[in-house]
Amino acid sequence: MSALFDVEEKVRNLVEPILESEGLELAYLEFKKGRGRWYLRIFIDKEDGVTVDDCASISSQVSHTLDVEDVITGPYTLEVSSPGLDRPLWRREDYNKFNGRMVRINTYAPIEGRKVFVGRLKGLEEERVVVVVDDDVVSIPFTQISKGKLEVEF
């Protein structure tokens, strides 16, 4: 297990109870280096949408908890936000949660001659994401997805 994964897992275990107590869920968490410094990004969600006050409250609580638990050594920047309207789809369960929504999926290698699929999500079936693209049903292996996100619908 990598040290980076270990930090993310420890942070996740500390953050999830805080979010649950506030009626929120953890959409995604990442700890990565960018522009010469470390960033801990926590994306939170709830059914009726995340507010600025939600982000501020969670940021304060998480910051305090991480300081007390001393999980991350060295300087880092904590960012707490909502995933947005065009939210990325990170987890397998996201592909079932947003069943029926329009999505854009990019793959590592071509499938049926293409690497970008925009269509209506039909969920995850046996480790394959099913999308209806131009009236054709496309089955994409989850492990072949380089990026998935919701499309904003008006």
N, C-alpha and C positions, 0 to 999 in steps of 0.2 A: 504494500500500500504506500503510495507516495505521500510525502509530507504535506503537499498542497491539498490532496484529497482528505487527509487527516484533519487539517485545519477547517476545511469546508464542512466536514461531518460534525466536528465539535461545535462549530458555530450553528449549524442547522439544529442540533439537539438543544441548544440554548435558546434559539430564536423561535422555534415552533410553539413552545408553550406560551410565550409572550403573545404571539399572534393569535393563538386560540383564545386566550383570555380577553382579547379585544374584538373577537368575532371576525378575524382576518385569516387568510391562508397564505402560505409561502408559495408563490408562483415559481420562483427561481432564485438561486443564490450563486454568486461566483466570487472568487477571490483570485485576482490576477494582477499582474504587473503591467503598467502602461505609462508611458512618458516618464520613466525613471522612478516611479513610486508604485506602491501597492494600493489597490482599490478593493474594498469589500462592497459589492453591490447586492442589495436585497430588494427583490421585486415582490410586492404584496398585492393581494387581491381580495375582493369580497363581491358578493352578488350584485349589490346596488352601486358599486364603484368605490374607488378609493379617493379620499379627499386629501388636501394638503395637510389638514390637521392630523389625519391618520398617519401620514408619512412623518410628520414632526414628532408625534407622540412615540411612534415605534423607534424612530432614530434615537430619541433621548433614552428610552428604556433599553434598547440594544447596546448603545454606547456605554451606559452605566454597567450593564451586565458583563460586557466584554472586558471592561476595565477591572471589575472585581474578580472575574474568573481568569484573567490574564492569558487568554487563549492565543492571541496574536502578539508575537514579539516584534518590536520595531514599529516604525510609523506606518500609518495607512490612512486612507480616506474612506469614510463610511458614507454610502449613498443609499437612500431608501426611496423607492418610487413605485408607481403602478406600472404594469406592463404596457399600458397604452391601448388604444383602439385597434392598432395593427399588431397586437401582441405576438411575440414569438411563441412558438409551440415547442417547448423543451422536453417535456416528459411524455411517456407513452400515454398516460391517462389524459393528457391534454387533447389527444386526437379523438377520444371518446367524449370528453366533456364538451367539446365544441362541434359535435356532430351536427350537420345541417348548415354550417356556416361556410362562407367562401374562404378559400385558403390559397396560398402560393407556396409551393413546395419545390425546393431545388435539390437535386441529387448529385452525388459524387460522380457518377457515370451515367451515360444515356440509358434510358429505359424506353423501349418502343421508339427509339430514335430521337428522344429529347431529354433535356435535363431540367426543364422548368415546367411545372404543371400548375395551372390556375383553374380551380373548379370547386364544386360543392363537396365538402367533406362528408364521408359516410362512416367514419370511425376506423378503429383498429381491429383487425381480425387476424388472429394467429400471426402476430408480429409483422403484419403488412397493413399499411395505411391505404384505405380505399377512398378514391376521389372520382367524382363524375366530372369529366372534362369534355365539353362539347358533345354531350350525349353518349360518350364512351366511358366505360368503367375501367379505371386504371388502378392496379394493385402495386403499391410501392413498398419494397422491404424497408422496415424501420431503420435498419442499419445502413441503408443507402441514402438516407436523408441528411444533406449537409445543412439545410436550413428550412424551417417551416414557420409560417406566420399567418395570422388572420388577415384577410383583405377587408378594408373598410368598405361597408356597403351603405349607400344612401337611399 
